[in-house]
Amino acid sequence: MAASPIRLRRHARRLLALALLAGCAPVGPNHQPPTAPWSPVSWLIGHKPPKPAPKQPPPSVPTEAPVDPAWWSLFHDAELTKLEGRVAAGNLDVQIAGERLRESRATLGVAEAEGLPNVEATAAGSRQLISKKGVLSLAGSGSSSVPSPNTSGAGAVPNSGSTGIFQPFNLFQAGFDATWEIDFWGHARRGVEAAQANAAAAGEAQRGVLLGALAEVARDYVALRGVQRNEEIVERNLETAQKALALTQQRAAGGLTTDLDVANAAALVATIESQMPALEGQRDDLIDAIALLLGEPPNALTAELITATPIPPVPPRVPVGLPSELARRRPDIREAEASLHAATAEIGVAVADFYPRITLTGSIAIQATQLKDLGNWGQADTWAFGPSLSLPIFEAGRLNRTLDLRKEQQQEAAIAYRRAVLGAMHEIDTSLTDLAAGQRKRESLRVAVEQNRRALALAQERYADGVADFLAVLDAQRNLLAAEQQFTDSTTAIATAMVSLYKALGGGWETTLPETPPPPEPPMSLDTLLE
C-alpha cells in the first residue's frame, strides 16, 4: 500500500525536529586564541646603532615602521628583485607544500561530507529459493501449513502446486537508500572544525616554506656578490704582486737586490693566484644553488649572474614593525596556533564518542517478481523509515584513553605555540644584534683597509728608494689583501643579517603566495638528465 501524504508529512516534521536538535552546541572545549607570551615592549631595547663615521654614509638604523612584504626591494638591487619574483612559481618545495595544502582541503571536504545525509541508488535482481527447513518451517511445512500467496499481486512469490513458496522465483528491486547520523553532540562539527584548522595550518606551512625560499635566495645572492667582490680584490692584489715581482727582477738584474727578494715576490704571486680556483668554485656553487631554489637545472643562471655587481647595500632605515604584529605575520606562529585549534577540536570529537549516536535510515523502492511489474508504483512500492541508536557500553577503556591522548596532544600543541613565539623573539633579537655588531666591525675594518693601503704605498716607496727591504712590502701586501677580504666578508655579513632579520619578522609572503599551481612540465627522460 502506498504511503499517504499525511504520513509522509508526519515523518518530515519529525525529521525537521531532529535536525533542529542537531544544532545544539557541540561538546568539548572551544578554541580560545592564545595570547603571545614574552612579547617585548620594543624590538629596539638594547640594540644601539653604531656611531656614524665622519665622511661615511650613516649606519642602518632599525625603526618600528611597518614591514614591507617585498622587503628585498630595500636593497635596491634589480637582479635580486627579479629573482625573488620567480621563487613562488619555480621553487619545488613551495609546490610540494601547495600540494599538501590541497590535500588538507580535500580532507576538509571529506569531513564536511560526514555530517550530511547519504543517499544511494540501488538496483538488484536475483533468483532465489527459500529453505524448507529455514525460518518459515517454524510455521509448518509443505503446502498444508503455509498458505500460498496470491500470485496476482505484485511482489508475490509464485505458487507452484503443492510446494507453494518453496519453489525458485525471481525478485527484482530498484530504489533509494538514505542514512543520516544526527549530530546531536557535535561529533561531525568538531571533525570539520579540526579539518578546517589543519587546512589553515597547511596554508601557513606553505607560506613558511615560501618565506624560507625567499630568504635563501637572498642569502645566496648576497654571498655570490661577496665572492665576486673577493675575486676582484684578489685580481687587483695579484696585479700589484706581479708588478712587485717585475720590480724585484729588474733590481736583481741590476745587482741592487738578491734572488731572495725575487723568490719571495714570486711566492706571493703564486699564493694570491691559489685563491682564485676556490673563489671561482664558490661562485659557481652559489649560482647553481640559486638555480635549484628557482627550480632550474644547473648552469641555467650562469649567463645571468656571472657578471659581478656590488654587494646589495643595507638601507639607512630598516623597518621592523611592532612586536604586537609578530603573531599575525610569522607563518610558523600562525601554523602553531592553527595546530592548537585542531588539537582542541579533536578533544570535542573524543568527548562526543561517549554519547549516543542516532542515525536516521530510510529507503523507498519498487519490488516485483517480474520486470514488467516494476512500473506499478501503487502495488510494487516498498518503503521503510526509522531511527537507530547506538550507545557505547563497554569499550575496554578505549574511549577514555583516546580522550586522554587528545588532551595531551592539545598540551603539546600549546607548548609548541609558546616555543614558536619565543623562538621568533630570539631570532629577531639575534638578527638585530648581528646587524649592529656587523656595522661596528665593518667600520673598524674600513679603517684597517685605509691604513694598510697607506702602509703598502709607503713600503713600496721605501723599497724603490733602497731604504727598506722587500719583506716590508710582502707584509704590507698580505695585510692589505686580508683586510680587504675581511671588509668584503663583513659587508656580506651585514646584508645577510638583514635577510635573517626579515625572515625572522615573517615578511615576504603576503603578496607572493601562489593561488594556483603552475602547469606541470613534461617528464624528462634519463638520457636528458644525463646530458
Buried (B, 14 or more C-beta within 10 A) or exposed (E): EEEEEEEEEEBEEBBEEBEEEBEEEBBBEEBEEBEBEEEBEEBBEEBEBBEEBEEEEEBBBBBBEEBBBBBBBBBEBEBBEEBBBBBBBBBEBBBEBBEBBEEBBEBBEEBBEBBEEEEEEEEEEEEEEBEBEEEBBEEEBEBEEBEBBEEEEBBBBBBBEEEBBBBEBBBBBBBEBBBBBBBBBBBBBBBBBBBBBBBBBBBBBBBBBBBBBBBBBBBBBBBBBBBBBBBEBBBBBBEBBBEBBEBBBEBBEEEEBBEEBBBBBBEBBEBBBEBBEEBEEBBBBBBBBBBBBBBBEEEBBEEEBEEBBEBBBBBEEBBBBEBEBBBEBBBBBBBBBBBBBBBBBBBBBBBBBBBEBBBBBBBBBBBBBBEEBBEBEEBBBEBEBEBEEEEEEEEEEEBEEBBEEBBEBBEEBBEBBBEBBEBBBEBBBBBBEBBBBBBBBBBBBBEBBEEBBEBBEBBBEBBEEEEBBBEBBBBBBBBBBBBBBBBBBBBBBBBBBBBBBBBBBBBBBEEBBBEEEEEEEEEEEEEEEEE
